[in-house]
Amino acid sequence: MVNGEALATDATTLDSLCRELGFADAKIATALNGAFVPKTERITVSLTDGDAVEILSPRQGG
């Protein structure tokens, strides 16, 4: 699940999933199963079937 939607992927890490979805160079925040994952840890965080991933990008405005 990514942002509440089912997604089939071959990604094995959170970093590879972000790259697959086009967020390689984007400034984003990520969470796995409700826990914040800093950018520096995404490459070591493994994904398994049933994981819930949230990817958030900052918004501007006011």
Beta strands, then each sheet from edge to edge (+ up, - down):
strand 1: 29-32
strand 2: 35-37
strand 3: 53-56
sheet 1: 2+ 1- 3+
end
